[in-house]
Amino acid sequence: MSFASDRAPVTIVVPLPPSYRGGTEEYAYRLTQRFSRTRPVQVLTTTVRWEPNAPVLDTGTAWVERLPAREVFERPLLIAPAVRRRLRDEIASSGVLQLHMPFPLVERLAVQTAQRAGIPSVLTYHMDADLGGARPFRGSGAITRCYRALSAHPSLAACDAIVSNSRGYAEASPVLRHHLSKVRVIRKGVDVHRLGLGRRSVKTRARPAIVAPEAFPPGRDRLLFLGRLVPYKGLPVLLEAVQRLRDAGRDVGLMIAGTGPMESALGARAAELRIAPFVSFLGFVPDTEVGPLYRFADVVAAPSISTLESTATSLEEAAMCGTAVVGTELPGAGETVPHDGVRGRLVPPGRADCLAEAIAKMLDAGRPPEPLPLRTWDDTAREYVDLFRELGAGFPSRSGRRRPTALRRPAVPGFSTLGRLLLR
C-alpha cells in the first residue's frame, strides 16, 4: 500500500478519542494506524469520554488532536467558535478528508470546508444515528429527524464518496438510500494480531482467565455475546432465548462481554427469567483476551434489532476465528455474516424463539470445519487508498495522472434554508 508523493496529510475526523472502545473508533483508528505507515496522518477528535489512564487504540505515527467538546444526547458537539475554526483550518491544509459518521453538526462543516479548498471528502457511514438509541428519551425522534435533515443529508450530498459496509444496508437506510450513487462498499477487516490469527493461528480453546471456572463445568454449552450493552444490540431477546434453551433441557451458559448503560437492567432481567446463575457478565475485555474468548465459545450471538448497527463486528471476527455464529437478518448482514448452517445462521430480529432454535442447531452442528476467509484491516485500508486515488486532488491515478475532484451539489431531502442558516 502506497500513497502519492504529495505529503499533504490525510485528515481523519472521528467523534471519540482512542481511549474509547466503540465500533466506530475501532474502525477509524485501525485505518489511522495503517495510513500512517506511508503518509502523514492527522486525527481530529474530541475530549468527550477521554480517559488518560485507559489503554488507547494504536494510532501509529499519526498526530491526534482532541478538540474541546460537549456531550449532548450521548454525542460530542463542537460548539465553541474557536474550536470550529481550528477544525476548518486543519481540514483546509490536508490532502484528503475522511470523516466517520454520525458526528452531528461537524459533518457538514467539515465537508463544506474540504469542498471550498478543493480537497476530496470521503464519509464513512457507520449507522443510521438515532439520538435516543443508547438511552431513549422524550422527543428523541424529533431531534433525530432534525439532525438528519440539518447535518447528515447536507454532508452526504456535498461529499465526494460514501463508504458503507454493505450494499444492502445502504439500500435499506432511510438516509443512505437518497445518496446511493455515491456509495462504495468497503468491508471491515479484523486485526490478526489481536485475534491470534495469521500464519501461526492459535488453535487452543482453553478457558480465558476472565471466565470463572465454575461458570462452565464439563458438558455445558458456551454461548458468547461481545459488544456494547445498549438497546439496539437486542440483549433482552438473547436472555429470553437462553431461558428457552434451558427450559428445553439444554445446559447452556451465556457470557456477556462488554460494558454499557444496560448492564444493571440486563442483570435484573436475567434474575426475572431465573437464568442469572448461568449468565456471566465479564465487563471490559482486553485485546489479549478477545481471540481466546471467541475460540472458547461454542457459538457467538449478536441479536441486533435495528439498523443502528449495520453488521456486528463480533460475528465477522468470531467466524474468522472458526467459531459458529448466529445473527439477525438486518439489511446487508448476509453480505458479510455466514448463513450456511455450518458456520452461521441469521434469524428475524426480535424473535427469541427463532434465535433459540438457531443457537441449538449451531450447537448440534459442532465446530465449523473451516473458518470464514480472513479479511484484514490492511485489505480495508488498501481499498480506501484506491478510492482516494480515484478521487484525485493530490493522489495520482494508477496511470500517474492527477484528476480533479468532481464537486457535486445534488438536491438534499429535507434540507431547508433555515437549516443552512442554523449551521453557518
C-alpha positions as CSV (number, residue, x, y, z in Angstrom):
1,M,0.0,0.0,0.0
2,S,1.5,3.3,-1.0
3,F,0.2,6.9,-1.3
4,A,1.3,9.6,-3.7
5,S,4.4,11.6,-3.2
6,D,2.3,14.6,-2.2
7,R,2.9,15.0,1.6
8,A,-0.3,16.8,2.5
9,P,-1.8,14.8,5.3
10,V,-4.8,12.5,5.4
11,T,-7.2,14.2,7.8
12,I,-9.4,11.7,9.8
13,V,-12.3,13.2,11.7
14,V,-13.8,10.8,14.3
15,P,-16.2,11.7,17.2
16,L,-14.5,10.0,20.1
17,P,-10.8,9.7,21.2
18,P,-8.7,6.5,21.0
19,S,-9.2,5.7,24.7
20,Y,-12.9,4.8,23.9
21,R,-13.5,1.3,22.5
22,G,-16.6,1.6,20.4
23,G,-17.1,0.1,16.9
24,T,-16.7,3.4,15.1
25,E,-13.5,4.2,17.0
26,E,-12.0,0.7,16.4
27,Y,-12.7,1.1,12.7
28,A,-11.3,4.7,12.5
29,Y,-8.1,4.1,14.4
30,R,-7.3,0.8,12.7
31,L,-7.3,2.7,9.4
32,T,-5.4,5.6,11.0
33,Q,-2.6,3.3,12.1
34,R,-2.3,1.7,8.6
35,F,-2.5,5.0,6.7
36,S,0.3,6.5,8.9
37,R,2.8,3.8,7.7
38,T,3.2,5.6,4.4
39,R,1.8,9.1,4.7
40,P,1.4,11.9,7.3
41,V,-2.0,11.5,9.1
42,Q,-3.7,13.9,11.4
43,V,-6.7,12.9,13.5
44,L,-9.2,15.4,14.7
45,T,-11.3,14.1,17.5
46,T,-12.8,15.4,20.8
47,T,-12.2,15.4,24.5
48,V,-15.5,13.6,25.2
49,R,-15.0,10.3,27.1
50,W,-11.3,10.8,27.0
51,E,-9.6,8.6,29.7
52,P,-5.9,9.4,30.0
53,N,-5.2,6.3,32.1
54,A,-7.0,3.9,29.9
55,P,-5.3,1.8,27.2
56,V,-5.6,3.5,23.9
57,L,-6.0,2.2,20.4
58,D,-2.9,2.2,18.3
59,T,-2.7,5.3,16.1
60,G,0.7,4.6,14.6
61,T,2.7,7.8,13.9
62,A,-0.5,9.9,13.4
63,W,-0.8,13.2,15.1
64,V,-4.0,13.2,17.3
65,E,-5.7,16.4,18.4
66,R,-8.5,16.3,20.9
67,L,-10.8,19.3,20.4
68,P,-12.8,20.6,23.4
69,A,-16.4,19.4,23.0
70,R,-19.6,18.9,25.0
71,E,-21.6,15.7,25.1
72,V,-25.3,16.2,24.3
73,F,-27.7,13.3,23.8
74,E,-24.6,11.0,24.1
75,R,-23.0,12.7,21.1
76,P,-20.0,15.0,21.1
77,L,-20.7,18.5,19.8
78,L,-18.1,21.1,18.8
79,I,-19.8,24.4,19.9
80,A,-17.1,27.0,20.6
81,P,-16.4,29.2,17.5
82,A,-12.6,29.0,18.1
83,V,-12.7,25.2,18.1
84,R,-14.8,25.1,14.9
85,R,-12.2,27.5,13.3
86,R,-9.5,25.1,14.3
87,L,-11.3,22.2,12.6
88,R,-11.7,24.2,9.4
89,D,-8.0,25.3,9.4
90,E,-6.7,21.8,9.8
91,I,-9.0,20.3,7.1
92,A,-8.1,23.1,4.6
93,S,-4.4,22.1,4.8
94,S,-5.0,18.4,4.2
95,G,-4.8,16.2,1.1
96,V,-8.0,14.3,1.7
97,L,-10.7,14.3,4.3
98,Q,-12.0,11.0,5.7
99,L,-14.8,11.6,8.3
100,H,-16.7,9.0,10.3
101,M,-20.4,9.5,10.7
102,P,-22.5,10.2,12.7
103,F,-20.9,13.3,14.0
104,P,-23.8,15.9,14.4
105,L,-23.1,19.4,13.1
106,V,-19.5,18.7,12.4
107,E,-20.1,16.6,9.2
108,R,-21.5,19.5,7.1
109,L,-18.9,22.0,8.4
110,A,-16.0,19.5,7.5
111,V,-17.3,18.6,4.1
112,Q,-18.0,22.2,3.2
113,T,-14.5,23.2,4.2
114,A,-13.0,20.5,2.1
115,Q,-15.2,21.4,-0.8
116,R,-14.1,25.0,-0.7
117,A,-10.4,24.0,-0.5
118,G,-10.7,21.6,-3.4
119,I,-10.0,18.6,-1.2
120,P,-11.8,15.3,-1.8
121,S,-14.0,14.1,1.1
122,V,-14.9,10.5,1.9
123,L,-17.6,9.9,4.6
124,T,-17.7,6.5,6.3
125,Y,-21.3,5.9,7.3
126,H,-21.4,3.6,10.3
127,M,-25.1,3.7,11.3
128,D,-28.4,5.5,11.0
129,A,-28.0,7.7,14.0
130,D,-30.9,7.7,16.4
131,L,-30.1,10.2,19.2
132,G,-32.2,8.2,21.6
133,G,-30.7,4.8,20.6
134,A,-28.5,4.3,23.6
135,R,-30.8,5.9,26.2
136,P,-34.2,6.7,24.8
137,F,-35.8,10.0,26.0
138,R,-38.8,12.0,25.2
139,G,-38.6,13.9,21.9
140,S,-35.6,11.9,20.7
141,G,-37.3,11.0,17.4
142,A,-37.9,14.6,16.5
143,I,-34.3,15.6,17.4
144,T,-33.1,12.7,15.2
145,R,-35.1,13.9,12.2
146,C,-33.7,17.4,12.7
147,Y,-30.2,16.0,12.9
148,R,-30.6,14.1,9.7
149,A,-32.1,17.0,7.8
150,L,-29.7,19.6,9.0
151,S,-26.4,17.7,9.2
152,A,-26.4,14.2,7.7
153,H,-28.2,14.8,4.4
154,P,-26.3,18.0,3.6
155,S,-22.9,16.5,4.2
156,L,-23.7,13.3,2.3
157,A,-25.0,15.4,-0.6
158,A,-21.9,17.5,-0.7
159,C,-19.2,14.9,-0.2
160,D,-17.3,13.0,-3.0
161,A,-17.9,9.4,-1.8
162,I,-19.7,7.5,0.9
163,V,-18.4,4.2,2.3
164,S,-20.8,1.6,3.6
165,N,-20.0,-1.9,4.9
166,S,-22.7,-3.4,2.7
167,R,-24.9,-2.6,-0.2
168,G,-28.0,-4.0,1.4
169,Y,-27.6,-1.7,4.4
170,A,-27.2,1.4,2.1
171,E,-30.3,0.5,0.1
172,A,-32.4,0.0,3.3
173,S,-31.1,3.0,5.2
174,P,-33.6,5.9,5.4
175,V,-30.7,8.2,4.9
176,L,-28.2,6.5,2.6
177,R,-30.9,5.4,0.1
178,H,-31.1,9.0,-1.0
179,H,-27.4,9.0,-1.9
180,L,-26.8,5.6,-3.5
181,S,-24.9,7.0,-6.5
182,K,-22.0,7.9,-4.2
183,V,-22.0,4.7,-2.1
184,R,-18.9,2.5,-2.3
185,V,-18.9,-0.8,-0.4
186,I,-15.7,-1.4,1.6
187,R,-15.9,-4.2,4.1
188,K,-14.4,-4.1,7.6
189,G,-11.3,-6.1,8.4
190,V,-10.0,-7.8,11.5
191,D,-6.8,-7.3,13.5
192,V,-4.9,-10.6,13.0
193,H,-2.6,-9.9,16.0
194,R,-5.5,-9.1,18.3
195,L,-7.3,-12.3,17.4
196,G,-4.2,-14.5,17.3
197,L,-4.7,-15.2,13.5
198,G,-2.3,-15.2,10.6
199,R,0.3,-17.8,9.6
200,R,0.6,-19.1,13.2
201,S,-3.0,-19.2,14.1
202,V,-3.8,-20.1,17.7
203,K,-5.9,-23.2,17.8
204,T,-6.4,-23.7,21.6
205,R,-9.9,-23.4,23.1
206,A,-8.7,-23.1,26.7
207,R,-10.8,-21.2,29.2
208,P,-9.7,-17.5,29.3
209,A,-8.7,-16.1,32.7
210,I,-11.6,-13.7,32.7
211,V,-14.1,-16.6,32.7
212,A,-14.7,-18.1,36.1
213,P,-14.0,-21.9,36.1
214,E,-17.3,-22.7,37.9
215,A,-19.3,-20.9,35.2
216,F,-18.8,-23.6,32.7
217,P,-18.5,-27.1,34.1
218,P,-17.8,-30.0,31.7
219,G,-20.7,-30.5,29.3
220,R,-22.1,-27.0,29.4
221,D,-22.6,-25.3,26.1
222,R,-20.8,-21.9,25.8
223,L,-22.7,-19.0,24.3
224,L,-21.0,-15.6,23.9
225,F,-22.1,-12.0,23.3
226,L,-19.4,-9.4,22.9
227,G,-20.2,-5.7,22.4
228,R,-21.7,-2.6,23.9
229,L,-24.6,-3.2,26.3
230,V,-27.1,-0.8,24.6
231,P,-30.7,-1.3,23.5
232,Y,-30.2,-1.8,19.7
233,K,-28.0,-4.9,20.4
234,G,-31.1,-6.9,21.4
235,L,-29.7,-8.5,24.5
236,P,-33.1,-9.0,26.2
237,V,-34.0,-11.2,23.3
238,L,-30.8,-13.2,23.8
239,L,-31.6,-13.7,27.5
240,E,-35.1,-15.0,26.6
241,A,-33.5,-17.3,24.1
242,V,-31.2,-18.7,26.8
243,Q,-34.3,-19.3,29.0
244,R,-36.0,-21.2,26.2
245,L,-32.9,-23.3,25.7
246,R,-32.6,-24.2,29.4
247,D,-36.3,-24.9,29.7
248,A,-35.9,-27.3,26.8
249,G,-33.3,-29.2,28.8
250,R,-30.1,-27.9,27.2
251,D,-27.4,-27.0,29.6
252,V,-26.2,-23.7,28.2
253,G,-24.4,-20.8,29.8
254,L,-24.1,-17.2,28.4
255,M,-21.0,-14.9,28.6
256,I,-21.8,-11.2,28.2
257,A,-18.6,-9.4,27.4
258,G,-18.6,-5.6,27.3
259,T,-19.9,-2.6,29.2
260,G,-22.8,-0.1,28.7
261,P,-25.8,1.6,30.2
262,M,-28.0,-1.6,30.2
263,E,-25.7,-3.7,32.4
264,S,-27.8,-3.5,35.6
265,A,-31.1,-3.9,33.7
266,L,-29.8,-7.0,32.0
267,G,-28.8,-8.5,35.3
268,A,-32.2,-7.8,36.7
269,R,-33.9,-9.4,33.6
270,A,-31.7,-12.5,33.9
271,A,-32.9,-12.8,37.5
272,E,-36.6,-12.4,36.4
273,L,-36.1,-15.2,33.9
274,R,-34.4,-17.4,36.5
275,I,-31.2,-17.8,34.5
276,A,-29.0,-15.5,36.5
277,P,-26.7,-18.4,37.7
278,F,-26.0,-19.2,34.1
279,V,-25.2,-15.7,32.8
280,S,-21.7,-14.3,33.4
281,F,-21.0,-10.6,33.0
282,L,-17.4,-10.3,32.0
283,G,-17.1,-6.5,31.7
284,F,-14.4,-4.9,29.5
285,V,-12.3,-7.5,27.7
286,P,-8.7,-6.6,27.0
287,D,-7.4,-7.1,23.4
288,T,-5.3,-10.1,24.5
289,E,-8.4,-12.0,25.7
290,V,-10.7,-11.3,22.7
291,G,-9.4,-14.1,20.4
292,P,-9.2,-16.7,23.2
293,L,-12.8,-15.8,24.2
294,Y,-14.1,-16.3,20.7
295,R,-12.4,-19.7,20.4
296,F,-13.6,-20.8,23.9
297,A,-17.2,-20.2,22.9
298,D,-19.3,-22.8,21.0
299,V,-21.5,-20.1,19.5
300,V,-21.2,-16.3,19.3
301,A,-24.5,-14.5,19.1
302,A,-25.4,-10.9,18.2
303,P,-29.2,-10.4,18.2
304,S,-29.2,-6.8,16.9
305,I,-32.7,-5.4,16.5
306,S,-32.2,-2.2,14.5
307,T,-30.1,-0.6,11.7
308,L,-28.3,1.4,14.3
309,E,-25.8,-1.4,13.7
310,S,-25.1,-2.4,10.1
311,T,-23.2,-5.6,10.9
312,A,-22.0,-6.8,14.2
313,T,-18.2,-6.9,14.1
314,S,-18.2,-9.7,16.7
315,L,-19.8,-12.1,14.2
316,E,-17.2,-11.4,11.5
317,E,-14.3,-11.7,14.0
318,A,-15.7,-14.9,15.5
319,A,-16.4,-16.6,12.2
320,M,-12.8,-15.8,11.1
321,C,-11.6,-17.5,14.4
322,G,-13.5,-20.6,13.4
323,T,-16.5,-20.3,15.8
324,A,-20.1,-20.7,14.7
325,V,-22.2,-17.5,14.8
326,V,-25.9,-16.5,15.0
327,G,-27.0,-13.0,14.0
328,T,-30.2,-11.3,12.7
329,E,-31.4,-10.6,9.2
330,L,-30.9,-6.9,9.2
331,P,-30.2,-5.3,5.8
332,G,-26.8,-6.2,4.5
333,A,-25.9,-8.7,7.2
334,G,-25.9,-11.6,4.8
335,E,-23.2,-10.0,2.7
336,T,-20.6,-10.4,5.5
337,V,-22.0,-12.9,8.0
338,P,-22.2,-16.6,7.0
339,H,-25.7,-18.1,6.7
340,D,-25.0,-21.6,5.6
341,G,-26.0,-23.6,8.6
342,V,-22.4,-24.7,9.0
343,R,-20.5,-21.5,10.0
344,G,-23.6,-19.4,10.9
345,R,-27.2,-18.6,10.7
346,L,-29.3,-15.4,10.5
347,V,-32.8,-15.1,12.1
348,P,-35.5,-12.4,12.1
349,P,-34.7,-9.6,14.6
350,G,-36.6,-9.6,17.9
351,R,-37.7,-13.3,17.7
352,A,-36.4,-15.2,20.8
353,D,-37.9,-18.4,19.6
354,C,-36.1,-18.3,16.2
355,L,-32.9,-17.2,18.0
356,A,-33.1,-20.1,20.4
357,E,-33.7,-22.6,17.6
358,A,-30.8,-21.3,15.5
359,I,-28.4,-21.4,18.5
360,A,-29.5,-25.0,19.2
361,K,-28.9,-26.0,15.6
362,M,-25.4,-24.5,15.5
363,L,-24.6,-26.2,18.8
364,D,-25.7,-29.5,17.4
365,A,-23.7,-29.0,14.2
366,G,-20.5,-28.7,16.1
367,R,-17.5,-26.5,15.4
368,P,-17.2,-25.4,11.7
369,P,-14.6,-27.4,9.7
370,E,-13.2,-24.2,8.2
371,P,-13.2,-20.6,9.4
372,L,-14.5,-17.7,7.4
373,P,-11.8,-16.5,4.9
374,L,-9.6,-13.9,6.5
375,R,-10.0,-10.2,5.7
376,T,-7.6,-7.9,7.5
377,W,-7.6,-4.1,8.1
378,D,-4.7,-4.0,5.6
379,D,-7.2,-5.1,2.9
380,T,-9.7,-2.4,4.0
381,A,-7.1,0.3,4.1
382,R,-5.9,-0.6,0.6
383,E,-9.4,-0.2,-0.8
384,Y,-9.6,3.2,0.8
385,V,-6.3,4.2,-0.8
386,D,-7.6,3.1,-4.2
387,L,-10.7,5.3,-3.6
388,F,-8.6,8.3,-2.6
389,R,-6.5,7.9,-5.7
390,E,-9.6,7.7,-7.8
391,L,-10.9,11.0,-6.4
392,G,-7.6,12.7,-7.3
393,A,-6.6,16.1,-5.8
394,G,-3.2,15.1,-4.6
395,F,-3.5,11.4,-5.2
396,P,-2.4,10.2,-8.7
397,S,-4.4,7.7,-10.5
398,R,-2.8,4.4,-11.4
399,S,-1.6,5.9,-14.7
400,G,0.1,8.6,-12.7
401,R,-2.1,11.4,-14.0
402,R,-3.9,13.7,-11.5
403,R,-7.5,14.1,-11.9
404,P,-9.5,17.0,-10.4
405,T,-12.1,16.3,-7.7
406,A,-15.7,16.4,-9.0
407,L,-17.7,18.7,-6.7
408,R,-21.4,17.9,-6.8
409,R,-24.3,19.6,-5.1
410,P,-27.4,17.4,-5.7
411,A,-30.8,18.2,-4.0
412,V,-30.9,17.3,-0.4
413,P,-34.1,15.8,1.1
414,G,-35.5,17.9,3.9
415,F,-32.7,20.5,3.9
416,S,-34.2,23.9,4.3
417,T,-32.9,27.4,4.1
418,L,-33.5,27.7,7.8
419,G,-31.2,24.7,8.3
420,R,-28.5,26.3,6.2
421,L,-28.7,29.4,8.4
422,L,-28.6,27.5,11.6
423,L,-25.4,25.6,10.6
424,R,-23.3,28.5,9.4
